[in-house]
Every structure is written in structure tokens, then in C-alpha cells.
């Protein structure tokens, strides 16, 4: 069992910044990647950013240059620094993790956090 806890969401004006955190805990021996997704009302959940083991990152085109994902390996925590926020960024942001359990076997399911609401006013 893996638990993910997101935090850092809130209400911010356009052009402002927020920093999201995702803390992973539970039966883990290693983490291959951690990612951030978001889902706005009436829309599908979409990938925002992902950080792989070793530090390689990928971003959705819509957030490139504005968002930065990072990871604290010692704390099993991923961060999403969001700058120059726009109303279109309004969504519930979810954390996802992929790795191996304490038995050295890849997770048998996708683990998601409960999400944190980000609202950007115009």
C-alpha cells in the first residue's frame, strides 16, 4: 500500500505562483517516477509534469516554461512549482507514483493522491 498526500493548492490571482507538494509513503523499495496530473470540470485528467528516476523531466506543452517539477529523493516527495498561473490552470491537481514495493515488485495499481484544488482568478 502506498499513500500520496498532496498539499499547497489554493486561490491565486493570474500571474501568481503556487508550490505543490506530494509526499509518498508506504510499502516502497524504490520509485521510478512521480508525476503531477490535473483535471478541470468537464475535462479529462491530463498529464502536467513527470520526473523520472535520475532526474529527467517532461512537461505538457501548456505549462512549459512556467511549471517546474522536482523531487526530493530522501523524502520521497515531489514538488510542482507553478509560476505565471493563468485561469486555464484552474483544476484539481493529483499526484501519481510508479515504483516497486518492498518485495521488489512493481506496483500492481496506479496510486493517486486525493488531489489539491488550484484556482486562478482573472
Number of C-alpha atoms within 10 A of each C-alpha: 12 18 17 21 17 23 19 16 18 14 14 18 14 17 14 14 17 18 16 21 23 27 18 24 14 11 14 21 13 17 18 13 19 25 26 27 19 22 19 16 9 6 9 9 15 14 18 24 23 25 22 16 14 9 13 11 16 16 19 13 9 11 17 12 11 13 20 20 24 20 22 10 13 6 10 17 18 26 23 23 16 20 17 15 23 19 15 13 20 20 21 18 27 26 31 20 26 21 21 17 18 14 10 11 12 16 19 11 10 10 17 20 20 15 21 21 20 22 20 20 16 11
